Amino acid sequence: MSSSKHFETDAIRLQTERSPHREHAVPIYMTSSFMFDSAEHARDMFQGKGEGPIYSRYNNPNVDEFLGKLTRLEHVEDGIATASGMAAMFSSMASFLESGDHVVASRAVFGSTHQILTQILPKWGITSTYVDPADNEAWERSITPNTKMFFLETPSNPGLALVDLAHVGRIAEAHNILMNVDNCFATPYIQTPADYGAHIITHSATKFMDGQGRVLGGAILGSAEHIEKVRFFTRHTGPTMSPFNGWVLSKSLETLAVRLERHAENALALASQLEHHPKILQVRYPFLDSHPQHDLAKKQMRLGGGIVTIEVDGGLEAGMRFLNGLQMISLSSNLGDTRSIATHPTSTTHSKLTEDERQAVGITPGLVRLSVGLETREDIIADVLTALDKL
């Protein structure tokens, strides 16, 4: 079926061609390789003169279907799927950066992304400079003659800081710099960075895109020209998404819109309920009027998303006691699940950062990240309030 102008229809109806069995749901192509009709056919396929799968490290019908939907939803031409979100983050950098290059990155990035920028890329002579995501002037001020890439998350993990996509996009265009946006928290249903000038969009599909905590996956998306460089890198280094995970994620996209609507409704209700609670020092949620970048959130985001961060009064001890007081909400390092999840970044996902590095991005000892799920909102709110009552 050809693409439509509507997100939900494309997420559901764009699919791989059916087999001769005329199945309604696309089957799983659990095969490592594919056959050729002749020696000449094999030769032509490896010379790029034919269409279709060759080897599942290169492409697979299930992964291709997932990417076909996702590229359409993100308003880009092409994409590569990877085995995990961090494989996507690393590959999106390694495909373009060379020794001597420089990256300007938002200071508010995921812990493992921070390790890539500060511990792994420097092994190959690639340096980086962090900037305050909310300081629009800092992006241009930090450019050096060898700056090759801007890397950013918006909203950020876990502090929900925003980057003005249109502003950074204009700077990237003026200086011929690649703009690489981690769109994991928002997904294309909430924002489409390519519309603001992003050249590369990266995803941890493990999160809201899967939405049920079942599989790992990542994606790198962009123009055909840019993705060709990524394809060369991933084809020969092998961070490949499995056919099964591609099948799961393609099906997950069919419900992404309706799930995110419910995630956002529940998250806003919870954030509003907690905003003035006496045992909470601060609540962060992009669509709260009190969020310092609320106007920007309304400008570039369709919804506020499914993540709420709270700072519990009492620091590390109070934060840990709050988590231990939860009865329904799961304690996990994941997010974006149908089930609500609570995470303590200081002691888990961002524990490898120094205290100064955590403070620089607003990760205080009492900070708790709440991934608000699809349960009845009254039950989510009641569980959080009960845990707070125990402090």
N, C-alpha and C positions, 0 to 999 in steps of 0.2 A: 504493500500500500504506500502511496506517496505521502509525504509529510503534510500536516495541516498547519494552521496558525494557532493551535491550542495545545498548551502544555500537556494536559491530561490525556488527550487523544493520542498525541505522538508517543507519550510514555507507554501507552498500552498497545497501540496498533502498529508501530514500526517494528518489523520482525524479519528474521531470516526466512528465506523461501522454504516452504514445507517440502517434506520428502514425498515420494509417491504414495505413502500411506495416508496422506491428507489429514494428519493430526491437527487438532485445534491448538494445543500447547506445543511449542517447539521442543523436540526431544533433546536429550543431552548427548553430545557427540564426544563420548569418552574414548578417544583414540589419540595416540601420539603422532600418527602420520596418516597421509592420504595417498591413494593410488593415482597413477597416471595412465592415460589411455594408450600411450606408446612412448618409445624412447624420445621421439621428437617432441611430444607433449611435455615430457619431463624437462628436456632442454629448454623449451620455450618458457616454461613456468619459472625456472631458475634465472632466466634472462629478463624476467619481468614482462613478458609478452602475453601472459595469460592471466585470467582471474580465478580466484578461488583459493582454498587452503592448500598448503604444501606440507607443513609440519606444525604441530601445535605450539612449539616455542615461537613460531613466527605469527601464526594466526589460527583461529578456530571458529567455526560458525557460532558457537555460543558466546564467545568473547566478542566476536564481530557484531553480533546483535546488540549486546550491551553497549558497545562503543557507538554503534549507529544511533541508538536512542540518545545517549549522553551527549554526543557532539551536537545533535540537533537541539537538545534542551539548553546547551551552553552557548549556542549561537556561534559555533566554530566549524571548521572544515574536517578535522581529522583528530585521531586520538590513539593512545596506546594504553592498554590495561596492564597492571602489574600485580604481583602476588600480595602486596600490602601497601598501606598508605605511605610508610616510610621508604619503601622501594620507589614509589612515585616521586617523593620529595627529592631523594638523592639523585635519581635518574634525570629529573628535570633540571638539576644543576649540572651534573657531570656531563650531560649531552652537549652543553654549550660552553662551559668554563674551561679555561686552560691555565697553565702555570703563568703567574703574573697578573691574572685578572683579579678584579675587586668586586665585591658584592655590597650593596647597601641594603640592609635588612631591618625590618621592624624589630625593635627590642622585645616586643611581645610575641614570641613564637613558642611553639610546643617544645618540650624539653629535649626530645630526640633531634628535632631540627636544629636546636641550639648546639647540640653536640656535633652535628655535621658541619655547621658553620665554624665552630671554634676549635674542634679537635681533629676532624677528618680532612676537610678541604685544605687546611694549612699544610698537611703533609705533602701536597702537590703544589705548594706555592700560591695558593688562592687565599686571599685575605678578605676580611669583611669588616664593616662598620655598622654598629647599631644606632638607630635613631628612635626617638620618641614617636610612636605611631600617630599621635595627635598633633605633632608639630609639623605643619605643612611645609614650612620653610626648610626644615632640617634635611629633607630628602635632596633638594637641589644643593644645599650647602655642603653635603657630604660626598658629592660626586668628585671623583679624581679622574685624571686622564685615562686610567685603565679600568674604570667602572664599567662592568659588562651587564650587570643584572640588578634589578630591584626585586627583593623577595619579601612578601608580606602575608599575614593572615588578617582577615577581617570578617567577623569579629574574632578576637584573639582568644587563645586557650591559655589559661582559664579566666583571664581578667575582663574579657569582653570589651577590650579597647577596639576602636574602629579606625580605619585608614580611609581618607577621602580618595576613593578610587579615581574619580574624574581628575582631581588635582594631580595625583601622582602619575596618572596616565598622560597628562599633558607634558609633564616634565620628562617622562620616559621618551615620548615622541620627539621632543625638542633636542634631546641629547643622544638619540639613537641607542637607547638602553632597553634591554629586554625586561618586561614587567611580568613577574611570576607571582601568581596569587593562589594561595591555599584557600579554597572555597569550601572546605569540609563542613564548617559549622552552619553555613547558610544553605548550601546546595543550590543548583540552578533554579529551584522553585522560588527561592527567596531573593537571590541576586545573580546577575550574569556579568562577571567582571570584563568579559570581552567587549561589552557595550561601552565600557569606560576606557578602553585602550589596552587592556591586558593582552599580552602575547601568548602567555602560557597560563593555563589553569590547572591546578593540581588538586587531587582529592584523596582522602582516605575513605574509600567506599565502605569500609568496615563500620562506619558510624551511622549517621542518619540514612545514608543511601541504602544499606542493607536493612537497617531499622529493627532487626530482631536478634542481634547478637549471634549470628550463625556462622558467618564466613569472614575471612580477611580479603581485602582487595584494595587496589589503588588505581588511579587514572591520571594521565597527563594529556591535556587537550590544547589545541591551538590551530594555527593555519597549517595547510598541507606542507608548506615549505619548512616550518619549524619542526613539525612532527616527523618529517623525514629524517632529521638529525637524531631525534629521540629513537626512532625506529632502528636506525643503524646501531645505536648504543645498546638498546635493550635486546636486539636480535642476537648480538654477540656476547652479551653478558648474562642474559637469561633470567631476569626477574619476572617470569611469566605468570600470568593469571591462569588458574586451572579451568578447564571447560565447565566443571561442576559449579565453581564459584561464579563464572560468567553467567551461567544459566540462572543461578539464584539471584544475582544482582540485577539481571535483566527483568526478572519477574518482580523484584522489589521496586524497581522504578515505576511499575504500574500503580502502586499505592503511595508513592512518595508525596504527592500533593495533598491527599486527604490526611495522611499521617502528620505532615508538618503543620497543617491547619490545627489539628488537635494538640500537637506538641506546643505550639505557640499560644493557643488559648489557655492551656493548663499552666504554662510557664508564666504568662502575664498575670493570671489569677493568683498564683503562688507568690510572685514577686510583690504584687500589690498588697497582699495580706501581710507580708513580712516587713514591708518597708519601714514601719514605725514600731516594730517589736522592741521592747526594752532590752532584750538580751542580744540584739544584733546591732553591730556598729554601722554596717553598710550593706545595702543590697544593690547589685548591679544587674540590669537587664536593659537591652537597647531601647525597648519601647516604653520604659518608664520615663515620665517627665523629668525625673531627677538624674537620669543618666547624663553625664556631661556632654555627650555627643548625640543627644536625642534627635536634634534636627537633622543631623547627617544620617542617622539610622533611618529616619522616615523618608529621606531623599533617595537612598540607594538600596534599601531593603524593603521587600514586600511585607514581611512579617518580622517579629522580633526574635524568632528562633526558639529552640527548646532548652537553652542553657540559662540557668540563673546562678549567680555566685553570691554568697553571703559571707560576711565576716562576723564570726561569733565573738562576743565580748568575753575575754578571758584567755586569749591566745591559744597556744598549742594544746594545753591540757583541756580547755573548754571545747576546742574543735574536736579532739578525740572523743571526749565524753558525749558530745552531740551525736557523732556517728554511731557510737555504741548504744545510744538511746533510741535509734531508729528501729522500728519493728517490721515495717513492710518494705521500705525502700532498700534496695540492694547496696552493698558495699562492693564496688568494683572499680577497676581502672578504665573501663570502657565508657562510652556515652552513645547517645542516639538510639537507644533501645526502646522497645515498647514498654519495658519495665523501667520505672524511675530508679536512678542510680546516684549515689553520693560518693564523692571522691575527696580526699584530703591531699591537695597537690604538694604541700611542703614535705610530707613524709612518703609520697609515692611518685606520681608522674613527673614532678619537678625536683625530686630530692637530690639529683646530681648537680643542680645549680648551687652556687655558693649563696650564703645568706644575702650578700650584697646584690647578687644577680637577681634573686627572688624579689628583694625589696624594690629593685629598679623597675620591675614590671607589676608591682602591686600584689605579689603573692606573700601575704602575711601569714604568720603561724596559725591564726584562727580562720583562715579562708577555707571555705568548703564549696566545691563545685557540684551543683545539682543538675543532673540531666533529667529533665522532667518528662515522664513517660505518658502513656495513653490511658492510665487507670482513671477512674472517676476522680475529678479534681478535688472533691471534698475529702476523699480518702488520702490523697497525697498531702493536702494541707494539714489534715488532722495528724498524720504521722510526724510531720516536721514540727508542728506545735507541741505535740506530746514530748518529743525529744528535747525541745527547748525548755519545756517545763521542768525537766530533770536536772537542768544545769544549776 
